Amino acid sequence: MHLFYQPNIVLSEPVQLLTEDDSRHAMKTLRLGVGDAIAVTDGHGNRYLAVISSVDSRRCAFRITNTQTTSPRPFSIRICVAPTKNLDRIEWFIEKAVEIGIERISFFFGQHSERRVLKPERLEKIAVAAMKQSLQSFLPKLDEALPFGEMLKTVSEQQRFIAHLPTDESPVNLAKRATVNGTYAVLIGPEGDFSEKEIQQAIAAGFQLVTLGPNRLRTETAALTACQFLNFINA
Amino acid sequence: MHLFYQPNIVLSEPVQLLTEDDSRHAMKTLRLGVGDAIAVTDGHGNRYLAVISSVDSRRCAFRITNTQTTSPRPFSIRICVAPTKNLDRIEWFIEKAVEIGIERISFFFGQHSERRVLKPERLEKIAVAAMKQSLQSFLPKLDEALPFGEMLKTVSEQQRFIAHLPTDESPVNLAKRATVNGTYAVLIGPEGDFSEKEIQQAIAAGFQLVTLGPNRLRTETAALTACQFLNFINA
């Protein structure tokens, strides 16, 4: 069954509408018709089994027949990452992180960041597509990009980590530091890594230095690896 | 320092040559000259510190000043995956798996595989680039694509797993099944998943059914997640 995304479901309404994108997709690509069964998620943990009640390339209507509510995970993963110079790489990270499971993605511009602009719309589309693809009912929160210092102030997660390139006296692996069922925030630096000043800022804000293994990882690989590790310890 | 790849180092030779690709890169892109220090790996665990002794856009020569040998990891990860319909996705998997650490990647064509052709040259280039990028001294082995049954016969690893989409009575997570310091082989199916016949063939060949988490993952995401999990339990 096809999964659609409609964040604005009002249960009191007898009939709901798919978004314009999903309406076009349902009609032109999937060629769905009146009476066809679909599934719709609101991205807030609810999945609705529904039936298409009218077809329109811009406003497909559906009637909800059944509601399945998923509760949030007992832990939450937030990755705060500097956008990569090559946008494909950060877009790829978003797709993969959403597939494997993440609650929130924040972006920041660091002293060594080459990229200084990040358009949220396209990233949001990628997150929605990945949520549908992996059949999930929660859409992770994507934050607008902020300067490093301002982004730090938005972190309230209890287990805070900053990923650092392996050095001779390497800090401990994230896998060894994080404990289960926590709220996690991990900072991942840009291609040019964090500045010493940023590292000190993070440590002052209660972040622990961790590595993600012995190899030098690209920004987006490090971000996904941190997300994988945190999902893993909670598996 | 720049890391180059030369699989054919003959230590008895007084002077070594970079490959044609690396020679061009060293001269045209990096503009390196005689006397510049470089690092070269043979992809077999050796990293050579060297000095460029002559520059040529096709045959740069270097003299080895120091040899650092890395021993193989106490475990080995082999992922056997069906090439994705969209080649970018499998190429992406290779880049990421090599970055985080993998010993061998095998490809197979399953009953539900849409892609039936896979050119090894480009994949090899991606693996080499990722090895250099992540500053490693071992180049993972990439096998040519084989039909599923023939590929199965090449698996001699002791801990064998076949990743299966989550079902109602889900098999155990890979993270719970695999034990440390093992030799691992994990089978990852095509977009259309394994056929029932292939699953039975694998089970008969000693593979255990495992999941990679609650979400439905794309082929390349599942392949990388398996690789991440196995690196993780050995971290």
Chai-1 contact restraints between the chains, C-beta under 6 A:
chainA,res_idxA,chainB,res_idxB,connection_type,confidence,min_distance_angstrom,max_distance_angstrom,comment,restraint_id
A,K96,B,T221,contact,1.0,0.0,6.0,A-B,restraint_1
A,E99,B,L217,contact,1.0,0.0,6.0,A-B,restraint_2
A,E99,B,T221,contact,1.0,0.0,6.0,A-B,restraint_3
A,S134,B,N215,contact,1.0,0.0,6.0,A-B,restraint_4
A,S134,B,R216,contact,1.0,0.0,6.0,A-B,restraint_5
A,L135,B,R216,contact,1.0,0.0,6.0,A-B,restraint_6
A,N173,B,A235,contact,1.0,0.0,6.0,A-B,restraint_7
A,A175,B,F232,contact,1.0,0.0,6.0,A-B,restraint_8
A,A175,B,A235,contact,1.0,0.0,6.0,A-B,restraint_9
A,N215,B,S134,contact,1.0,0.0,6.0,A-B,restraint_10
A,R216,B,S134,contact,1.0,0.0,6.0,A-B,restraint_11
A,R216,B,L135,contact,1.0,0.0,6.0,A-B,restraint_12
A,L217,B,E99,contact,1.0,0.0,6.0,A-B,restraint_13
A,T221,B,K96,contact,1.0,0.0,6.0,A-B,restraint_14
A,T221,B,E99,contact,1.0,0.0,6.0,A-B,restraint_15
A,Q228,B,Q228,contact,1.0,0.0,6.0,A-B,restraint_16
A,F229,B,F232,contact,1.0,0.0,6.0,A-B,restraint_17
A,F232,B,A175,contact,1.0,0.0,6.0,A-B,restraint_18
A,F232,B,F232,contact,1.0,0.0,6.0,A-B,restraint_19
A,A235,B,N173,contact,1.0,0.0,6.0,A-B,restraint_20
A,A235,B,A175,contact,1.0,0.0,6.0,A-B,restraint_21
